[in-house]
Amino acid sequence: MARAPRYSVSSTTAYETCPRRYRFGYLDRVKVDRGLAPQHWRFGSVVHAGLEAAYQEHRESGTSDDLTHTVPIALEALRAAWVREAMPDDPAEIARADEIVTTDLTATRLAPRDILGVEFWFNAKTDDGLTVGGAADLVVRADRHTVEIRDHKVTTHTRSAEQLAGDFQLGVYGWFALRTWTWASNVVVAHHYPITRELVRIPLTSDWIAHSMERLQGVALQALADDTFAPVPGEHCSHCVYLDLCDAAQRP
């Protein structure tokens, strides 16, 4: 069995949830039907696709901080993602996705020159030689010394800045950011909620980054040494895309 060449936030949480799920997804790389994933996850992916196309278009052709010009590109990308994500032919849901993306982009202000990356892929090695990767939804220059990393969250359940403090994913993104943009001495991380049009920001601390990386490296080394990948049945089985492959899954 080939070992996973790259470790990430998603592989870490997969292993922590169930080592067998990790094996299926990150070692065996089993292909799955996207239609098996929960519909609200796929709806979020559709909205992400629209926003990603819009920010990329704005970065390449924007002339002001107004993103309204990107709406047609965003909706075209949204429609393509709707098919790709095997979403149901539901005009009301499609219209809801259109409205979320259109309203959010119309209200957003961001200078094209300040966009450092859209769906930006990070790759770096830790001091002990592990290859770590991940993708940030949007990276912007907040000021001369500050990088801001934004993660789109397609939900109405927003988290406050205090609730974001210590977030594992955001801490790992900060580690990447400081290695990618060496001119930055500060990193701000944020959850962007396109449904409620809120942007919740918080500055990263060195301890936050260190704890996040300790967790990722610890799980990566544990997975590297694992030769059984024992299943951990639980409520999470109900939304696992590998449910039909697992004889230990907890079923309703």
Sequence and secondary structure as in RCSB ss.txt:
>XXXX:A:sequence
MARAPRYSVSSTTAYETCPRRYRFGYLDRVKVDRGLAPQHWRFGSVVHAGLEAAYQEHRESGTSDDLTHTVPIAL
EALRAAWVREAMPDDPAEIARADEIVTTDLTATRLAPRDILGVEFWFNAKTDDGLTVGGAADLVVRADRHTVEIR
DHKVTTHTRSAEQLAGDFQLGVYGWFALRTWTWASNVVVAHHYPITRELVRIPLTSDWIAHSMERLQGVALQALA
DDTFAPVPGEHCSHCVYLDLCDAAQRP
>XXXX:A:secstr
    S B HHHHHHHHH HHHHIIIIIS     GGGS HHHHHHHHHHHHHHHHHHHHHHH  SSB GGGHHHHH
HHHHHHHHHTT    HHHHHHHHHHHHHHHHH B  GGGEEEEEEEEEEE TTS EEEEEEEEEEEEETTEEEEE
EE  SS    HHHHTT HHHHHHHHHHHHH TT SEEEEEEEETTTTEEEEEE  HHHHHHHHHHHHHHHHHHHH
 SS     SGGGGG TTGGG TT    
